């Protein structure tokens, strides 16, 4: 069966029920919502959260996201929502956190922050125009408080050519940093690791991923702009960065080198993917990054994610020891557990934003929803 196109579409006239549904989708943690009116006129809102990690069906929580490809959407969800990979190593999200999402792709981490820490102010960076349009659609639809920035970060301001892979956009990168053979090996290892874990319900997803390496990757070039992190800090008058998340396909050290000495103290936590691939220019990079972070006052840890074991990708988390004394409450951490939506809280939130006669009579939390027409 052909998968429906869920790329951003032109705006169509909205009914009142569409308006209510769109508003519900802006409640933190809501992935999907449907409204149903009975013959007697009673209106019920059925709501599905992001917390159904193993639901790969056409009606799962990801089924209405704008996306480039379904297989990478699933991968990103596994990594960010299910494994909470960016909250490992003692990383936390505090009330009113300022979060820099560098390498935002279609916005999965920005959506995660919006769901787990609604008070956060997110700066989402994505340099590839094709991907940026999808990022915008997802973030705006779910009401994440994000500033969307159509450029990437590096050690200096520059315009550069990117390799954009429509078949798997998360591998897109600077053309001078591209290593297609390595990406193919990563995909094969990811499939093998996923099968080894024995996770259920992944067969169709893994078959789609395997199909990527059975043919040549489609490649197109995009001209993209890069700026330094310090430039953005100055321009936006950022007083602190509670969490700097970096996933930029071999350009992670460039991002860190774009921080001027006077701005390092503003950054409290860093959660990043680091490439350290034997026999390539990235070999030894984990130690370089760790030394740089330690020299700037961070306590850094290094781990290898289970699904990416053996691929030369490492998770580096760094936290300033004094950040533990920040008086703002911790809203989310790996130890805090995944929150469950509260139907009464959603109903109260809607009542603050809609006239009394134009509200659902009931909000019901459900594990699944039928496909949209």
C-alpha positions as a LaTeX table, in Angstrom:
\begin{tabular}{lrrr}
\hline
Residue & $x$ (\AA) & $y$ (\AA) & $z$ (\AA) \\
\hline
Unk1 & 0.00 & 0.00 & 0.00 \\
Unk2 & 1.34 & 3.43 & $-0.93$ \\
Unk3 & 2.20 & 5.56 & 2.11 \\
Unk4 & 0.29 & 8.86 & 2.11 \\
Unk5 & 2.25 & 12.02 & 1.40 \\
Unk6 & 2.66 & 13.89 & 4.68 \\
Unk7 & 4.91 & 16.68 & 3.47 \\
Unk8 & 3.70 & 20.22 & 4.21 \\
Unk9 & 0.64 & 21.03 & 2.10 \\
Unk10 & $-0.98$ & 24.35 & 1.20 \\
Unk11 & $-3.48$ & 25.62 & 3.74 \\
Unk12 & $-7.08$ & 24.53 & 3.14 \\
Unk13 & $-10.22$ & 26.12 & 4.60 \\
Unk14 & $-10.73$ & 24.88 & 8.15 \\
Unk15 & $-13.93$ & 23.89 & 9.86 \\
Unk16 & $-14.57$ & 24.68 & 13.50 \\
Unk17 & $-13.71$ & 21.07 & 14.39 \\
Unk18 & $-10.41$ & 21.45 & 12.54 \\
Unk19 & $-9.66$ & 24.53 & 14.62 \\
Unk20 & $-10.36$ & 22.68 & 17.88 \\
Unk21 & $-8.25$ & 19.71 & 16.77 \\
Unk22 & $-5.35$ & 21.98 & 15.77 \\
Unk23 & $-5.53$ & 23.66 & 19.16 \\
Unk24 & $-5.42$ & 20.31 & 20.98 \\
Unk25 & $-2.29$ & 19.38 & 18.99 \\
Unk26 & $-0.58$ & 22.40 & 20.52 \\
Unk27 & $-1.01$ & 20.99 & 24.03 \\
Unk28 & 2.40 & 19.71 & 25.26 \\
Unk29 & 2.76 & 15.98 & 24.71 \\
Unk30 & $-0.14$ & 15.49 & 22.28 \\
Unk31 & 0.85 & 13.60 & 19.12 \\
Unk32 & $-2.57$ & 13.14 & 17.48 \\
Unk33 & $-6.17$ & 14.14 & 18.14 \\
Unk34 & $-9.55$ & 13.40 & 16.56 \\
Unk35 & $-12.99$ & 14.81 & 17.26 \\
Unk36 & $-16.26$ & 12.95 & 16.98 \\
Unk37 & $-19.78$ & 14.36 & 17.31 \\
Unk38 & $-22.58$ & 11.99 & 18.23 \\
Unk39 & $-26.06$ & 12.07 & 16.74 \\
Unk40 & $-27.15$ & 13.90 & 19.88 \\
Unk41 & $-24.56$ & 16.63 & 19.28 \\
Unk42 & $-22.10$ & 15.63 & 22.00 \\
Unk43 & $-18.47$ & 16.36 & 21.01 \\
Unk44 & $-15.69$ & 14.00 & 22.16 \\
Unk45 & $-11.99$ & 14.68 & 21.67 \\
Unk46 & $-9.86$ & 11.54 & 21.53 \\
Unk47 & $-6.19$ & 12.24 & 22.22 \\
Unk48 & $-3.04$ & 10.16 & 21.69 \\
Unk49 & 0.29 & 11.04 & 23.31 \\
Unk50 & 3.86 & 10.50 & 22.15 \\
Unk51 & 4.38 & 7.65 & 24.61 \\
Unk52 & 3.55 & 4.63 & 22.42 \\
Unk53 & 7.12 & 3.74 & 21.55 \\
Unk54 & 6.36 & 0.41 & 19.88 \\
Unk55 & 3.39 & 1.51 & 17.79 \\
Unk56 & 4.67 & 1.41 & 14.20 \\
Unk57 & 1.23 & 1.14 & 12.65 \\
Unk58 & $-0.28$ & 3.60 & 10.15 \\
Unk59 & $-2.26$ & 4.97 & 13.11 \\
Unk60 & 0.66 & 5.43 & 15.50 \\
Unk61 & 1.83 & 8.69 & 17.07 \\
Unk62 & 4.12 & 9.49 & 14.13 \\
Unk63 & 1.50 & 8.94 & 11.45 \\
Unk64 & 0.59 & 12.60 & 10.93 \\
Unk65 & 4.04 & 14.18 & 11.21 \\
Unk66 & 5.40 & 15.98 & 8.19 \\
Unk67 & 8.48 & 14.02 & 7.16 \\
Unk68 & 11.07 & 13.33 & 4.50 \\
Unk69 & 10.98 & 9.53 & 4.86 \\
Unk70 & 9.10 & 7.22 & 7.25 \\
Unk71 & 12.11 & 5.01 & 8.04 \\
Unk72 & 14.20 & 7.91 & 9.38 \\
Unk73 & 11.22 & 9.37 & 11.25 \\
Unk74 & 10.98 & 6.03 & 13.07 \\
Unk75 & 14.73 & 6.01 & 13.76 \\
Unk76 & 14.64 & 9.55 & 15.18 \\
Unk77 & 11.66 & 8.69 & 17.38 \\
Unk78 & 13.44 & 5.59 & 18.72 \\
Unk79 & 16.54 & 7.61 & 19.50 \\
Unk80 & 14.93 & 10.73 & 20.95 \\
Unk81 & 11.57 & 9.80 & 22.47 \\
Unk82 & 12.03 & 6.10 & 23.28 \\
Unk83 & 15.70 & 5.97 & 24.32 \\
Unk84 & 15.80 & 9.60 & 25.55 \\
Unk85 & 19.34 & 9.65 & 24.18 \\
Unk86 & 19.87 & 13.37 & 24.77 \\
Unk87 & 18.88 & 13.11 & 28.45 \\
Unk88 & 21.58 & 10.59 & 29.33 \\
Unk89 & 24.75 & 11.35 & 31.29 \\
Unk90 & 22.97 & 13.50 & 33.88 \\
Unk91 & 21.41 & 15.95 & 31.39 \\
Unk92 & 18.23 & 17.65 & 32.64 \\
Unk93 & 15.64 & 20.10 & 31.38 \\
Unk94 & 14.82 & 22.83 & 33.87 \\
Unk95 & 11.88 & 25.21 & 33.98 \\
Unk96 & 12.29 & 27.98 & 31.34 \\
Unk97 & 15.30 & 26.23 & 29.81 \\
Unk98 & 16.98 & 27.74 & 26.75 \\
Unk99 & 17.73 & 24.89 & 24.35 \\
Unk100 & 19.80 & 25.05 & 21.15 \\
Unk101 & 18.81 & 22.23 & 18.78 \\
Unk102 & 21.73 & 22.20 & 16.32 \\
Unk103 & 21.02 & 19.85 & 13.44 \\
Unk104 & 17.27 & 19.91 & 14.05 \\
Unk105 & 16.31 & 17.93 & 10.92 \\
Unk106 & 12.49 & 17.50 & 10.90 \\
Unk107 & 12.21 & 18.73 & 14.49 \\
Unk108 & 11.98 & 15.52 & 16.53 \\
Unk109 & 14.17 & 16.81 & 19.37 \\
Unk110 & 12.39 & 20.17 & 19.35 \\
Unk111 & 9.08 & 18.28 & 19.65 \\
Unk112 & 10.55 & 16.24 & 22.50 \\
Unk113 & 11.58 & 19.38 & 24.37 \\
Unk114 & 8.16 & 20.94 & 23.75 \\
Unk115 & 6.45 & 17.83 & 25.15 \\
Unk116 & 8.68 & 17.37 & 28.20 \\
Unk117 & 9.51 & 20.99 & 29.05 \\
Unk118 & 6.77 & 23.27 & 27.65 \\
Unk119 & 8.29 & 26.39 & 29.21 \\
Unk120 & 11.53 & 25.95 & 27.23 \\
Unk121 & 12.68 & 28.44 & 24.61 \\
Unk122 & 14.08 & 26.44 & 21.69 \\
Unk123 & 16.46 & 27.66 & 18.97 \\
Unk124 & 16.22 & 25.12 & 16.12 \\
Unk125 & 18.95 & 25.21 & 13.43 \\
Unk126 & 18.53 & 23.43 & 10.08 \\
Unk127 & 20.53 & 24.54 & 7.02 \\
Unk128 & 19.00 & 22.34 & 4.27 \\
Unk129 & 15.96 & 24.18 & 2.82 \\
Unk130 & 14.03 & 20.99 & 1.96 \\
Unk131 & 14.32 & 19.78 & 5.55 \\
Unk132 & 13.76 & 23.20 & 7.11 \\
Unk133 & 10.28 & 23.38 & 5.54 \\
Unk134 & 9.33 & 20.11 & 7.24 \\
Unk135 & 10.83 & 21.28 & 10.55 \\
Unk136 & 8.70 & 24.41 & 10.39 \\
Unk137 & 5.53 & 22.43 & 9.70 \\
Unk138 & 6.02 & 20.09 & 12.67 \\
Unk139 & 7.10 & 22.69 & 15.20 \\
Unk140 & 4.35 & 25.16 & 14.31 \\
Unk141 & 1.64 & 22.50 & 14.25 \\
Unk142 & 2.55 & 21.32 & 17.75 \\
Unk143 & 2.98 & 24.79 & 19.19 \\
Unk144 & 6.59 & 24.44 & 20.30 \\
Unk145 & 8.02 & 27.76 & 21.48 \\
Unk146 & 10.86 & 27.69 & 18.96 \\
Unk147 & 12.86 & 30.16 & 16.92 \\
Unk148 & 13.46 & 28.48 & 13.58 \\
Unk149 & 16.81 & 29.36 & 12.04 \\
Unk150 & 17.47 & 28.34 & 8.39 \\
Unk151 & 21.21 & 27.92 & 8.75 \\
Unk152 & 23.70 & 25.66 & 10.48 \\
Unk153 & 26.50 & 26.34 & 12.95 \\
Unk154 & 30.23 & 26.12 & 12.35 \\
Unk155 & 33.46 & 27.85 & 13.39 \\
Unk156 & 32.76 & 30.89 & 11.19 \\
Unk157 & 30.23 & 32.54 & 8.88 \\
Unk158 & 30.34 & 30.86 & 5.45 \\
Unk159 & 28.26 & 29.58 & 2.54 \\
Unk160 & 28.94 & 25.96 & 1.70 \\
Unk161 & 27.66 & 23.08 & $-0.43$ \\
Unk162 & 25.78 & 20.29 & 1.35 \\
Unk163 & 25.11 & 16.78 & 0.10 \\
Unk164 & 21.37 & 16.27 & 0.53 \\
Unk165 & 20.16 & 12.66 & 0.42 \\
Unk166 & 16.37 & 12.66 & $-0.16$ \\
Unk167 & 16.27 & 8.95 & 0.68 \\
Unk168 & 17.74 & 9.49 & 4.14 \\
Unk169 & 18.02 & 13.15 & 5.02 \\
Unk170 & 19.61 & 12.59 & 8.44 \\
Unk171 & 22.83 & 11.64 & 6.62 \\
Unk172 & 22.94 & 14.98 & 4.77 \\
Unk173 & 26.10 & 16.92 & 5.51 \\
Unk174 & 28.75 & 19.28 & 4.19 \\
Unk175 & 30.00 & 17.90 & 0.89 \\
Unk176 & 33.60 & 18.08 & 2.09 \\
Unk177 & 32.69 & 15.89 & 5.10 \\
Unk178 & 30.66 & 13.29 & 3.19 \\
Unk179 & 31.58 & 9.60 & 3.55 \\
Unk180 & 28.91 & 7.57 & 1.80 \\
Unk181 & 30.54 & 4.18 & 2.34 \\
Unk182 & 30.58 & 4.87 & 6.06 \\
Unk183 & 26.89 & 5.78 & 6.00 \\
Unk184 & 26.03 & 2.52 & 4.27 \\
Unk185 & 27.98 & 0.59 & 6.91 \\
Unk186 & 26.13 & 2.50 & 9.64 \\
Unk187 & 22.74 & 1.54 & 8.20 \\
Unk188 & 23.71 & $-2.12$ & 8.04 \\
Unk189 & 25.02 & $-2.07$ & 11.61 \\
Unk190 & 21.91 & $-0.26$ & 12.88 \\
Unk191 & 19.70 & $-2.97$ & 11.35 \\
Unk192 & 21.85 & $-5.74$ & 12.86 \\
Unk193 & 21.84 & $-4.09$ & 16.31 \\
Unk194 & 18.08 & $-3.55$ & 16.23 \\
Unk195 & 17.45 & $-7.17$ & 15.31 \\
Unk196 & 19.83 & $-8.30$ & 18.06 \\
Unk197 & 17.83 & $-6.43$ & 20.70 \\
Unk198 & 14.78 & $-8.51$ & 19.75 \\
Unk199 & 12.52 & $-5.45$ & 19.68 \\
Unk200 & 9.07 & $-6.35$ & 18.41 \\
Unk201 & 7.11 & $-4.68$ & 15.61 \\
Unk202 & 10.16 & $-3.44$ & 13.71 \\
Unk203 & 10.15 & $-5.78$ & 10.69 \\
Unk204 & 8.55 & $-3.40$ & 8.21 \\
Unk205 & 10.69 & $-0.50$ & 9.43 \\
Unk206 & 13.91 & $-2.51$ & 9.14 \\
Unk207 & 12.95 & $-3.75$ & 5.68 \\
Unk208 & 12.56 & $-0.12$ & 4.56 \\
Unk209 & 15.93 & 0.77 & 6.04 \\
Unk210 & 17.65 & $-2.21$ & 4.42 \\
Unk211 & 16.20 & $-1.22$ & 1.04 \\
Unk212 & 18.26 & 1.99 & 1.24 \\
Unk213 & 21.55 & 0.11 & 0.84 \\
Unk214 & 20.26 & $-2.09$ & $-1.97$ \\
Unk215 & 20.48 & 0.82 & $-4.39$ \\
Unk216 & 22.54 & 3.94 & $-4.89$ \\
Unk217 & 21.69 & 6.86 & $-2.64$ \\
Unk218 & 20.07 & 9.70 & $-4.53$ \\
Unk219 & 22.23 & 12.79 & $-4.07$ \\
Unk220 & 21.47 & 16.41 & $-4.74$ \\
Unk221 & 23.47 & 19.48 & $-3.73$ \\
Unk222 & 22.15 & 22.36 & $-1.68$ \\
Unk223 & 23.84 & 25.68 & $-0.98$ \\
Unk224 & 23.59 & 26.35 & 2.76 \\
Unk225 & 24.70 & 29.03 & 5.16 \\
Unk226 & 26.68 & 28.39 & 8.32 \\
Unk227 & 27.32 & 30.82 & 11.17 \\
Unk228 & 29.17 & 30.65 & 14.47 \\
Unk229 & 27.39 & 29.97 & 17.73 \\
Unk230 & 28.89 & 33.10 & 19.25 \\
Unk231 & 27.39 & 35.21 & 16.45 \\
Unk232 & 23.94 & 33.85 & 17.30 \\
Unk233 & 24.46 & 34.42 & 21.02 \\
Unk234 & 25.34 & 38.05 & 20.38 \\
Unk235 & 22.59 & 38.70 & 17.85 \\
Unk236 & 19.83 & 37.11 & 19.95 \\
Unk237 & 21.17 & 38.50 & 23.25 \\
Unk238 & 21.14 & 35.01 & 24.77 \\
Unk239 & 21.91 & 35.18 & 28.49 \\
Unk240 & 22.39 & 31.42 & 28.96 \\
Unk241 & 22.10 & 28.12 & 27.10 \\
Unk242 & 20.76 & 25.43 & 29.42 \\
Unk243 & 21.27 & 22.69 & 26.84 \\
Unk244 & 23.27 & 22.68 & 23.63 \\
Unk245 & 22.28 & 19.62 & 21.56 \\
Unk246 & 24.49 & 18.89 & 18.54 \\
Unk247 & 24.01 & 16.30 & 15.79 \\
Unk248 & 25.69 & 17.58 & 12.62 \\
Unk249 & 27.33 & 14.69 & 10.75 \\
Unk250 & 31.07 & 15.11 & 11.39 \\
Unk251 & 30.89 & 18.89 & 11.88 \\
Unk252 & 30.46 & 18.77 & 15.66 \\
Unk253 & 33.98 & 20.01 & 16.44 \\
Unk254 & 33.43 & 22.98 & 14.12 \\
Unk255 & 30.34 & 23.94 & 16.13 \\
Unk256 & 32.31 & 23.92 & 19.38 \\
Unk257 & 35.12 & 25.93 & 17.79 \\
Unk258 & 32.55 & 28.59 & 16.94 \\
Unk259 & 32.20 & 29.42 & 20.66 \\
Unk260 & 34.35 & 32.37 & 21.68 \\
Unk261 & 36.07 & 32.14 & 25.04 \\
Unk262 & 33.80 & 34.79 & 26.60 \\
Unk263 & 30.68 & 32.76 & 25.76 \\
Unk264 & 31.66 & 29.35 & 27.11 \\
Unk265 & 30.42 & 30.22 & 30.60 \\
Unk266 & 26.88 & 30.75 & 29.22 \\
Unk267 & 26.60 & 27.10 & 28.18 \\
Unk268 & 25.50 & 24.84 & 31.06 \\
Unk269 & 25.03 & 21.43 & 29.41 \\
Unk270 & 25.96 & 19.80 & 26.10 \\
Unk271 & 24.53 & 16.60 & 24.63 \\
Unk272 & 26.02 & 15.66 & 21.28 \\
Unk273 & 26.85 & 12.94 & 18.78 \\
Unk274 & 30.56 & 12.69 & 18.02 \\
Unk275 & 32.02 & 10.82 & 15.05 \\
Unk276 & 35.18 & 8.86 & 15.83 \\
Unk277 & 35.59 & 6.51 & 12.88 \\
Unk278 & 38.79 & 4.52 & 12.54 \\
Unk279 & 40.81 & 5.25 & 9.42 \\
Unk280 & 39.00 & 8.55 & 8.73 \\
Unk281 & 39.74 & 12.22 & 9.54 \\
Unk282 & 37.44 & 11.88 & 12.58 \\
Unk283 & 39.59 & 9.22 & 14.29 \\
Unk284 & 40.49 & 10.37 & 17.80 \\
Unk285 & 37.80 & 13.06 & 17.87 \\
Unk286 & 36.07 & 11.84 & 21.03 \\
Unk287 & 39.20 & 12.59 & 23.06 \\
Unk288 & 39.62 & 15.98 & 21.37 \\
Unk289 & 36.04 & 16.93 & 22.22 \\
Unk290 & 36.30 & 15.64 & 25.77 \\
Unk291 & 39.54 & 17.57 & 26.37 \\
Unk292 & 37.97 & 20.77 & 25.00 \\
Unk293 & 34.91 & 20.43 & 27.22 \\
Unk294 & 36.93 & 19.60 & 30.31 \\
Unk295 & 39.18 & 22.61 & 29.70 \\
Unk296 & 36.06 & 24.80 & 29.66 \\
Unk297 & 34.75 & 23.59 & 33.01 \\
Unk298 & 32.50 & 20.66 & 32.10 \\
Unk299 & 32.32 & 17.17 & 33.54 \\
Unk300 & 32.04 & 15.00 & 30.40 \\
Unk301 & 30.98 & 11.40 & 29.86 \\
Unk302 & 31.18 & 9.22 & 26.75 \\
Unk303 & 28.86 & 6.35 & 25.81 \\
Unk304 & 28.02 & 4.23 & 22.80 \\
Unk305 & 24.30 & 3.91 & 22.08 \\
Unk306 & 23.06 & 0.34 & 21.76 \\
Unk307 & 21.45 & 0.86 & 18.34 \\
Unk308 & 24.63 & 2.52 & 16.98 \\
Unk309 & 27.15 & 0.17 & 18.56 \\
Unk310 & 30.13 & $-0.42$ & 16.28 \\
Unk311 & 29.39 & 2.51 & 13.95 \\
Unk312 & 31.94 & 5.01 & 15.25 \\
Unk313 & 29.20 & 7.26 & 16.67 \\
Unk314 & 29.46 & 8.18 & 20.32 \\
Unk315 & 27.22 & 10.12 & 22.68 \\
Unk316 & 29.08 & 12.79 & 24.63 \\
Unk317 & 27.28 & 14.52 & 27.48 \\
Unk318 & 28.81 & 17.39 & 29.44 \\
Unk319 & 27.44 & 19.23 & 32.49 \\
Unk320 & 28.90 & 22.04 & 34.55 \\
Unk321 & 29.12 & 20.78 & 38.17 \\
Unk322 & 27.68 & 24.07 & 39.46 \\
Unk323 & 24.54 & 23.62 & 37.33 \\
Unk324 & 23.25 & 21.32 & 40.08 \\
Unk325 & 22.80 & 24.46 & 42.21 \\
Unk326 & 20.47 & 26.15 & 39.71 \\
Unk327 & 17.29 & 26.92 & 41.74 \\
Unk328 & 14.84 & 26.26 & 38.90 \\
Unk329 & 12.99 & 22.95 & 39.20 \\
Unk330 & 14.01 & 20.03 & 37.00 \\
Unk331 & 11.12 & 19.30 & 34.63 \\
Unk332 & 12.59 & 16.31 & 32.78 \\
Unk333 & 15.47 & 13.87 & 33.19 \\
Unk334 & 16.20 & 10.26 & 32.31 \\
Unk335 & 15.21 & 9.31 & 35.86 \\
Unk336 & 11.96 & 11.27 & 35.99 \\
Unk337 & 9.93 & 8.80 & 33.93 \\
Unk338 & 7.86 & 9.49 & 30.86 \\
Unk339 & 4.80 & 11.60 & 31.65 \\
Unk340 & 1.25 & 10.52 & 30.85 \\
Unk341 & $-1.24$ & 13.05 & 29.53 \\
Unk342 & $-4.06$ & 14.20 & 31.85 \\
Unk343 & $-7.44$ & 14.57 & 30.05 \\
Unk344 & $-8.74$ & 16.96 & 32.73 \\
Unk345 & $-5.68$ & 19.19 & 32.34 \\
Unk346 & $-6.20$ & 19.26 & 28.56 \\
Unk347 & $-9.87$ & 20.17 & 29.03 \\
Unk348 & $-8.95$ & 22.98 & 31.42 \\
Unk349 & $-6.29$ & 24.27 & 29.04 \\
Unk350 & $-8.82$ & 24.33 & 26.19 \\
Unk351 & $-11.36$ & 26.15 & 28.38 \\
Unk352 & $-8.87$ & 29.00 & 28.78 \\
Unk353 & $-8.62$ & 29.38 & 25.00 \\
Unk354 & $-12.10$ & 28.66 & 23.60 \\
Unk355 & $-15.60$ & 30.02 & 24.36 \\
Unk356 & $-17.67$ & 27.73 & 26.58 \\
Unk357 & $-20.06$ & 26.74 & 23.80 \\
Unk358 & $-17.25$ & 25.75 & 21.43 \\
Unk359 & $-15.43$ & 23.17 & 23.55 \\
Unk360 & $-15.39$ & 19.36 & 23.50 \\
Unk361 & $-17.84$ & 17.90 & 26.01 \\
Unk362 & $-15.27$ & 15.26 & 26.88 \\
Unk363 & $-11.54$ & 14.66 & 26.40 \\
Unk364 & $-10.51$ & 10.99 & 26.33 \\
Unk365 & $-6.94$ & 9.65 & 26.34 \\
Unk366 & $-6.56$ & 6.68 & 23.95 \\
Unk367 & $-3.75$ & 4.32 & 22.95 \\
Unk368 & $-4.65$ & 4.38 & 19.26 \\
Unk369 & $-6.70$ & 6.33 & 16.74 \\
Unk370 & $-7.99$ & 5.36 & 13.30 \\
Unk371 & $-6.28$ & 6.87 & 10.25 \\
Unk372 & $-7.46$ & 10.29 & 9.17 \\
Unk373 & $-9.52$ & 10.46 & 6.02 \\
\hline
\end{tabular}
